[in-house]
Amino acid sequence: MISDKDIKKLEIVFVTKEEFKKEINDLKRTVVTKREFNRTSDEIIDSIKQVINMIGESLEDNKEQDNILDDHERRLDKVEDKVFSLT
């Protein structure tokens, strides 16, 4: 016959229905949390990519402005050379 002592030992070895349900619920929460984390991390990565693109566009605009300023500076240097060479 199985005694109460044997049943206690078996309870330690085997999972009870309540423990099993709790474990399943914990796993479900973990899966949901992982999905939320993946979705959130994807959103963050997309935002970072947008910022990088915006910075790249700004750098291109700055390069164009630098080229224009360099051209103006060269022209002013030529004008200065002509004006000061006459005096």
Secondary structure as UniProt FT lines:
FT   HELIX           4..13
FT   HELIX           17..86
//
